[in-house]
Amino acid sequence: MTTSMSSGAMKIVIDFCCFLSVGIGILYLMLFTEPYERGFFCNDESIKYPFKISTISTEAAAFFAFFIPTFGMLIGEIFHGYKSTSKVNREFCKRRVPTWIVQVYQKVGLFAFGGLVTILMTETAKNSIGRLRPHFIDVCQPNIDCKNGSYEFQYKYHTNFTCQNEDRKKLWDDSRKSFLSGHSSCMMYGMVYFALYLQLRVTWKGSKLLRHSLQIICLWFSWYVAMSRISDHMHHWSDVLAGMLLGTIVALINAFCVADLFKERQCVDKDHHQRSPAEQNMSNDMTDSPIMISK
């Protein structure tokens, strides 16, 4: 028992250290680093769009990408633990811990870690590449006379310039963080992961479309947020595409390789096939609820 307790405590300490290391990396990038100072061409039309207020704010995107899936998984695991026929508790520090708490720790904890990794990789790209946003000229208003029509001046790569738009001084650094889209990467990560979680937990046989409709809503909304970043002149289309790919890849790796979401389903299915027909019919009757019940 002592060995089991110490092993459990060690796992929690290691998990905490992993969270802390990724979190420190994110804070360092956000607070103590500046984006790469890339120059521009006067004839580059892609950075001359007007500045617009975001349709989906950063706070709103974070809410939908992280809070909604976390809340959904919390409710799902509580309901799953309540309906489950397996009531075996685990012990930690000489106290019994309900199975649903362990499941919440695993599901939500690994989801949160993947979210931090997504943010870390996004911020690394933003600062190391320094791509100019579509509204860079409007926000910066560099002290370069781009109205000079000479061929040499128009095609010169300008690096020695100073921004003059004092009204938007706080956005000068942010206007150099176009690649890749953080809204797109975080939304795709959160929604793709949550859609996979719904595939695991929502097994109600009363409707074949309920689960898939919920999954489509998740993917549709993440797609909408990503597309809004282009129409809001916040990102180039390639920034959004890269962000969507990053978020999707991290979600798939986390779901299938780290959290291994469907390992539980495989164990249940294997146990189900080993039962007699009468036992399988009883199990089917018990699992006919919106949340999967497993022994």
Steps between C-alpha positions, in 0.01 A plus 500: 500500500782738589672429170176566310444826687854621441472408133176698467650800676807483278282501187316810621829677576637413155178618334521827692861551393405441136217753525730747672776469242264561207330785686834668573591470133176672399546782753857553386395532136214734581675725751871500421535450125424724205397389150759485226515839325423418142516768231253569220466602137303812412324313218381221733122536483442217749595717801301812404156399627319725752501407867177342627378388841498121530166327454604243760719649774795315651307455826198356318717263297671376817159448664368287215828317434581402858220571749212343303684168436623493862149558633360239261755239602443576868125446467557193281734331745279576801196359323698204371630422849152534649342262246790258484450153650862503614519680836857407586678785674871564510705598800732796522666621821288248695179645362266346251466693176192436281573368153336800333751737665785292359336507157453879518865541597610288205263634234501869593863505612632358174271728301635802688859388443435470127351848502814641660715322243289652221544849645875445547550392140280785373688766694833354391400535135365852547817631663756317289346577159357848554276501194319830448124501540276614211433826688868570578530823297182644652607417856866596465496781244878475443705808422558377146356696210346212306344754262840536340433339164859416407559136410797470733310642797186291447693172480747580775478285812455758776637403840612833641174669595305621804128469569324836539141408588503590869126431530566129452842475660391202711434306180839555338653177628179305446490613137814288449337178625294387206645150461342288623141569607456438873122514475507227236749272676329520840146467364587202284685333786215546748217413265666201330598353837149557638344345189711188560396500865135508392572198282611318815227601742183571301372154406126543537326280246182709492641712218772431248545870426522653848868429559601591147296820513685607815831418333407697188408801716846486660678483166273759337561755771877451491484542120295819539748650746790412270332659197418814698871559552539547125198727454610707803838562331678343796669219305591389152326184381820298538529608866152365565568177313821442699317570826223256417750230409699553820193485723364191325831314513554573870141392577538171310839421656368580846178303458650186346857489632504684832151485651414188297130584526370189331698247702208492745253434217717217365511334839121527536442361149738211565321417824164528324595248230617250762161491674213263430211623281275539807761712679550712188126573481500608866803722435333658196197587709724660765701705250198647323566848644658817360827421682683173459492265799780253541603246755 
